[in-house]
Amino acid sequence: QVQLVESGGGLVQAGGSLRLSCTASGISFTVYDMGWYRQAPGNQRELVARISRGGVTNYADSVRGRFAISRHNAKNTVYLQMDSLKPEDTAVYFCAATLGARDYWGQGTQVTVSS
């Protein structure tokens, strides 16, 4: 059974920081591209950041310069460091692992940013 488990969400004031973690099991983590997505009520799920198996990163324009994605392969974990948080960052954040046509998703963790 493949599992992706997110942690680190919570309530933070605007301008604050959070660090999300996603730990995978049941996959060969090093060969998967990893990503963070988010979905706010009434909105579509959107890509926030991704990091390839080779460490190449990509960010949504709305978070570039504020968020940083990284991975620690020995821990089967991908991180999302979120700084300078804004109320519009409020959403459920999901971790995903992809390899070609194969993809897996976590259950999500709530991030709420108050103004």
N, CA, C and O of each residue as an XYZ file, in Angstrom:
460
protein
N       0.837     -1.192      0.000
C       0.000      0.000      0.000
C       0.878      1.249      0.000
O       1.752      1.409      0.851
N       0.631      2.125     -0.962
C       1.344      3.386     -1.046
C       0.673      4.394     -0.132
O      -0.551      4.522     -0.124
N       1.471      5.100      0.629
C       0.952      6.137      1.509
C       1.800      7.395      1.412
O       3.029      7.334      1.436
N       1.134      8.526      1.304
C       1.754      9.835      1.428
C       1.059     10.544      2.581
O      -0.157     10.735      2.547
N       1.809     10.931      3.590
C       1.243     11.523      4.791
C       1.820     12.912      4.988
O       3.025     13.078      5.177
N       0.941     13.915      4.942
C       1.346     15.305      5.137
C       1.245     15.695      6.607
O       0.430     15.154      7.355
N       2.078     16.632      7.000
C       2.017     17.191      8.335
C       2.558     18.614      8.301
O       3.195     19.022      7.330
N       2.301     19.359      9.359
C       2.845     20.694      9.498
C       1.872     21.826      9.263
O       2.216     22.991      9.462
N       0.657     21.503      8.840
C      -0.329     22.546      8.647
C      -0.796     23.120      9.968
O      -0.513     22.576     11.035
N      -1.512     24.223      9.881
C      -2.017     24.863     11.077
C      -2.473     26.274     10.806
O      -2.647     26.685      9.658
N      -2.665     27.007     11.881
C      -3.108     28.396     11.830
C      -1.932     29.315     12.086
O      -1.192     29.134     13.052
N      -1.761     30.298     11.221
C      -0.667     31.245     11.360
C      -1.147     32.627     10.932
O      -2.026     32.748     10.079
N      -0.571     33.659     11.521
C      -0.910     35.019     11.132
C      -0.204     35.410      9.839
O       0.857     34.882      9.510
N      -0.806     36.336      9.120
C      -0.181     36.847      7.905
C       1.239     37.319      8.194
O       1.500     37.983      9.198
N       2.143     36.963      7.296
C       3.546     37.279      7.470
C       4.343     36.191      8.152
O       5.573     36.245      8.178
N       3.661     35.205      8.704
C       4.318     34.119      9.397
C       4.777     33.023      8.462
O       4.684     33.142      7.240
N       5.275     31.947      9.063
C       5.855     30.840      8.309
C       5.331     29.504      8.794
O       4.972     29.343      9.960
N       5.293     28.557      7.884
C       5.005     27.167      8.189
C       5.894     26.293      7.329
O       6.314     26.692      6.243
N       6.177     25.105      7.818
C       6.937     24.122      7.059
C       6.130     22.835      6.977
O       5.908     22.168      7.987
N       5.696     22.491      5.777
C       4.951     21.271      5.551
C       5.895     20.126      5.224
O       6.924     20.322      4.578
N       5.540     18.939      5.673
C       6.299     17.737      5.371
C       5.378     16.696      4.767
O       4.196     16.629      5.103
N       5.917     15.892      3.883
C       5.192     14.774      3.302
C       6.129     13.588      3.263
O       7.170     13.630      2.607
N       5.764     12.539      3.959
C       6.573     11.331      4.011
C       5.874     10.214      3.251
O       4.701      9.926      3.486
N       6.604      9.594      2.343
C       6.060      8.551      1.479
C       6.534      7.182      1.922
O       7.639      7.027      2.442
N       5.687      6.197      1.710
C       6.044      4.806      1.918
C       5.436      3.971      0.802
O       4.418      4.348      0.222
N       6.055      2.847      0.505
C       5.539      1.959     -0.516
C       5.967      2.288     -1.930
O       5.499      1.646     -2.870
N       6.846      3.272     -2.115
C       7.367      3.628     -3.424
C       8.876      3.796     -3.351
O       9.441      3.997     -2.275
N       9.521      3.712     -4.512
C      10.942      4.041     -4.607
C      11.043      5.546     -4.742
O      11.022      6.085     -5.848
N      11.153      6.216     -3.615
C      10.982      7.653     -3.535
C      11.916      8.415     -4.469
O      11.513      9.409     -5.074
N      13.153      7.960     -4.590
C      14.161      8.715     -5.331
C      13.838      8.870     -6.811
O      14.321      9.813     -7.439
N      13.041      7.980     -7.387
C      12.755      8.047     -8.823
C      11.466      8.812     -9.129
O      11.111      8.967    -10.297
N      10.771      9.284     -8.118
C       9.517     10.008     -8.304
C       9.725     11.516     -8.282
O      10.503     12.041     -7.486
N       9.015     12.198     -9.171
C       8.865     13.634     -9.042
C       7.849     13.909     -7.938
O       6.861     13.186     -7.806
N       8.088     14.942     -7.152
C       7.213     15.271     -6.036
C       6.644     16.671     -6.208
O       7.280     17.547     -6.794
N       5.446     16.866     -5.693
C       4.828     18.174     -5.813
C       3.893     18.483     -4.667
O       3.418     17.593     -3.962
N       3.641     19.772     -4.499
C       2.639     20.265     -3.570
C       1.557     20.984     -4.357
O       1.846     21.797     -5.235
N       0.313     20.677     -4.035
C      -0.853     21.302     -4.623
C      -1.721     21.851     -3.504
O      -1.578     21.452     -2.348
N      -2.615     22.760     -3.843
C      -3.528     23.283     -2.830
C      -4.902     23.521     -3.436
O      -5.048     23.729     -4.640
N      -5.896     23.484     -2.572
C      -7.268     23.730     -2.987
C      -7.994     24.496     -1.892
O      -8.103     24.028     -0.758
N      -8.486     25.667     -2.239
C      -9.289     26.480     -1.348
C     -10.762     26.279     -1.685
O     -11.084     25.917     -2.817
N     -11.660     26.505     -0.732
C     -13.086     26.349     -1.007
C     -13.525     27.176     -2.212
O     -13.233     28.369     -2.298
N     -14.229     26.529     -3.141
C     -14.701     27.198     -4.335
C     -13.688     27.305     -5.450
O     -14.019     27.785     -6.534
N     -12.465     26.873     -5.216
C     -11.407     26.955     -6.216
C     -10.999     25.578     -6.710
O     -11.263     24.566     -6.061
N     -10.351     25.556     -7.870
C      -9.772     24.330     -8.381
C      -8.461     24.030     -7.665
O      -7.811     24.925     -7.125
N      -8.092     22.771     -7.670
C      -6.792     22.406     -7.148
C      -5.710     22.935     -8.077
O      -5.794     22.776     -9.295
N      -4.698     23.562     -7.502
C      -3.643     24.164     -8.294
C      -2.271     23.698     -7.835
O      -2.054     23.383     -6.665
N      -1.361     23.664     -8.784
C       0.023     23.340     -8.474
C       0.662     24.504     -7.731
O       0.553     25.657     -8.149
N       1.327     24.193     -6.628
C       2.062     25.188     -5.861
C       3.549     25.116     -6.187
O       4.169     26.129     -6.511
N       4.110     23.930     -6.101
C       5.534     23.742     -6.348
C       5.790     22.282     -6.674
O       5.044     21.401     -6.245
N       6.843     22.029     -7.432
C       7.237     20.663     -7.716
C       8.745     20.567     -7.745
O       9.442     21.550     -7.995
N       9.236     19.379     -7.488
C      10.669     19.109     -7.543
C      10.858     17.754     -8.209
O      10.249     16.761     -7.812
N      11.701     17.731     -9.214
C      11.914     16.508     -9.964
C      12.824     15.553     -9.213
O      13.434     15.908     -8.204
N      12.901     14.342     -9.723
C      13.811     13.362     -9.139
C      15.248     13.864     -9.157
O      16.052     13.457     -8.318
N      15.585     14.741    -10.097
C      16.908     15.328    -10.188
C      17.083     16.618     -9.424
O      18.165     17.204     -9.446
N      16.034     17.080     -8.740
C      16.143     18.269     -7.911
C      15.785     19.572     -8.596
O      15.987     20.641     -8.019
N      15.256     19.516     -9.816
C      14.835     20.725    -10.507
C      13.491     21.176     -9.958
O      12.564     20.374     -9.854
N      13.377     22.448     -9.608
C      12.169     22.974     -8.975
C      11.370     23.858     -9.913
O      11.901     24.417    -10.873
N      10.085     23.974     -9.616
C       9.168     24.801    -10.372
C       8.121     25.334     -9.408
O       7.658     24.604     -8.532
N       7.738     26.618     -9.559
C       6.813     27.254     -8.635
C       5.702     27.985     -9.362
O       5.894     28.502    -10.463
N       4.537     28.020     -8.733
C       3.488     28.893     -9.201
C       3.918     30.345     -9.024
O       4.619     30.681     -8.070
N       3.493     31.201     -9.947
C       3.875     32.610     -9.866
C       3.458     33.238     -8.535
O       4.146     34.119     -8.019
N       2.339     32.785     -7.985
C       1.804     33.378     -6.772
C       2.646     33.103     -5.528
O       2.506     33.801     -4.524
N       3.516     32.097     -5.584
C       4.309     31.735     -4.410
C       5.807     31.873     -4.626
O       6.581     31.766     -3.675
N       6.223     32.108     -5.854
C       7.652     32.199     -6.156
C       8.301     33.300     -5.326
O       7.811     34.428     -5.273
N       9.402     32.956     -4.684
C      10.094     33.895     -3.817
C       9.678     33.818     -2.373
O      10.382     34.326     -1.500
N       8.543     33.188     -2.097
C       8.060     33.033     -0.728
C       8.120     31.588     -0.248
O       8.369     31.332      0.930
N       7.895     30.651     -1.152
C       7.882     29.234     -0.814
C       9.116     28.558     -1.388
O       9.676     29.012     -2.386
N       9.537     27.473     -0.751
C      10.651     26.680     -1.246
C      10.365     25.203     -1.042
O      10.050     24.770      0.067
N      10.476     24.435     -2.108
C      10.290     22.998     -2.031
C      11.660     22.327     -1.991
O      12.598     22.768     -2.655
N      11.761     21.269     -1.214
C      13.000     20.519     -1.123
C      12.673     19.067     -0.823
O      11.545     18.734     -0.457
N      13.658     18.215     -0.981
C      13.433     16.805     -0.689
C      14.646     16.218      0.012
O      15.786     16.602     -0.252
N      14.379     15.286      0.905
C      15.407     14.530      1.597
C      15.147     13.067      1.271
O      14.328     12.412      1.916
N      15.849     12.564      0.269
C      15.551     11.239     -0.247
C      15.773     10.129      0.782
O      15.037      9.142      0.796
N      16.770     10.283      1.631
C      17.039      9.263      2.635
C      15.898      9.133      3.635
O      15.749      8.092      4.275
N      15.093     10.183      3.773
C      13.948     10.166      4.675
C      12.627      9.961      3.943
O      11.567      9.965      4.569
N      12.680      9.782      2.626
C      11.464      9.653      1.809
C      10.509     10.818      2.061
O       9.296     10.630      2.157
N      11.063     12.009      2.165
C      10.276     13.167      2.583
C      10.504     14.350      1.657
O      11.629     14.630      1.243
N       9.414     15.036      1.342
C       9.466     16.294      0.617
C       8.907     17.376      1.532
O       7.966     17.137      2.288
N       9.492     18.563      1.456
C       9.112     19.671      2.320
C       8.618     20.851      1.496
O       8.974     21.010      0.329
N       7.801     21.664      2.124
C       7.425     22.945      1.557
C       7.578     23.999      2.647
O       6.769     24.078      3.571
N       8.619     24.799      2.524
C       8.832     25.914      3.436
C       8.044     27.105      2.926
O       8.247     27.550      1.797
N       7.152     27.620      3.746
C       6.268     28.717      3.362
C       6.554     29.912      4.259
O       6.325     29.865      5.467
N       7.053     30.976      3.658
C       7.357     32.208      4.372
C       6.477     33.334      3.846
O       5.887     33.231      2.770
N       6.399     34.404      4.620
C       5.609     35.579      4.236
C       4.200     35.183      3.809
O       3.709     35.609      2.764
N       3.570     34.371      4.624
C       2.255     33.840      4.279
C       1.206     34.935      4.207
O       1.236     35.908      4.961
N       0.278     34.750      3.280
C      -0.811     35.680      3.042
C      -2.138     34.964      3.246
O      -2.205     33.742      3.110
N      -3.199     35.706      3.573
C      -4.505     35.057      3.722
C      -4.923     34.249      2.498
O      -5.589     33.223      2.641
N      -4.547     34.686      1.307
C      -4.906     33.959      0.100
C      -4.172     32.630     -0.052
O      -4.485     31.856     -0.956
N      -3.201     32.354      0.816
C      -2.554     31.049      0.842
C      -3.385     30.012      1.583
O      -3.055     28.827      1.558
N      -4.449     30.435      2.237
C      -5.303     29.514      2.982
C      -5.896     28.466      2.049
O      -6.537     28.801      1.053
N      -5.680     27.205      2.378
C      -6.139     26.102      1.539
C      -5.775     24.789      2.210
O      -5.044     24.761      3.200
N      -6.295     23.707      1.658
C      -5.802     22.384      1.987
C      -4.655     22.084      1.041
O      -4.799     22.199     -0.177
N      -3.528     21.704      1.594
C      -2.333     21.425      0.815
C      -2.143     19.919      0.687
O      -2.185     19.183      1.673
N      -1.934     19.479     -0.547
C      -1.799     18.060     -0.857
C      -0.413     17.766     -1.408
O       0.143     18.551     -2.176
N       0.125     16.650     -1.015
C       1.378     16.138     -1.534
C       1.082     15.117     -2.625
O       0.137     14.336     -2.507
N       1.886     15.119     -3.686
C       1.720     14.165     -4.772
C       3.068     13.619     -5.217
O       4.079     14.320     -5.194
N       3.062     12.363     -5.620
C       4.230     11.696     -6.185
C       3.865     11.190     -7.567
O       2.834     10.541     -7.742
N       4.711     11.485     -8.556
C       4.410     11.082     -9.928
C       5.615     10.428    -10.575
O       6.759     10.822    -10.351
N       5.327      9.413    -11.386
C       6.338      8.747    -12.196
C       5.656      8.339    -13.490
O       4.894      7.372    -13.518
N       5.928      9.071    -14.555
C       5.231      8.834    -15.801
C       3.738      9.014    -15.618
O       3.285     10.063    -15.160
N       2.974      7.994    -15.976
C       1.524      8.044    -15.846
C       1.032      7.651    -14.461
O      -0.170      7.691    -14.198
N       1.926      7.281    -13.589
C       1.559      6.841    -12.251
C       1.593      8.018    -11.287
O       2.552      8.790    -11.281
N       0.553      8.158    -10.472
C       0.535      9.233     -9.495
C      -0.162      8.786     -8.218
O      -1.081      7.968     -8.236
N       0.306      9.349     -7.113
C      -0.251      9.074     -5.793
C      -0.445     10.379     -5.059
O       0.290     11.342     -5.278
N      -1.446     10.410     -4.180
C      -1.820     11.623     -3.460
C      -1.945     11.381     -1.969
O      -2.354     10.304     -1.535
N      -1.592     12.382     -1.194
C      -1.837     12.361      0.230
C      -3.238     12.845      0.552
O      -3.996     13.222     -0.341
N      -3.576     12.831      1.831
C      -4.909     13.223      2.275
C      -5.065     14.722      2.453
O      -6.188     15.225      2.490
N      -3.972     15.434      2.561
C      -4.012     16.877      2.685
C      -3.849     17.357      4.112
O      -4.154     16.642      5.067
N      -3.365     18.577      4.238
C      -3.231     19.229      5.529
C      -3.698     20.676      5.399
O      -3.367     21.357      4.429
N      -4.461     21.134      6.371
C      -5.066     22.462      6.314
C      -4.063     23.531      6.715
O      -3.386     23.414      7.736
N      -3.977     24.566      5.903
C      -3.203     25.759      6.218
C      -4.163     26.940      6.242
O      -4.856     27.207      5.260
N      -4.202     27.640      7.362
C      -5.068     28.803      7.505
C      -4.224     30.003      7.908
O      -3.502     29.961      8.904
N      -4.322     31.064      7.130
C      -3.564     32.281      7.379
C      -4.547     33.391      7.717
O      -5.395     33.747      6.899
N      -4.436     33.929      8.904
C      -5.332     34.982      9.355
C      -4.739     36.349      9.054
O      -3.520     36.511      9.002
N      -5.605     37.325      8.858
C      -5.176     38.684      8.552
C      -5.218     39.572      9.780
O      -4.886     40.755      9.698
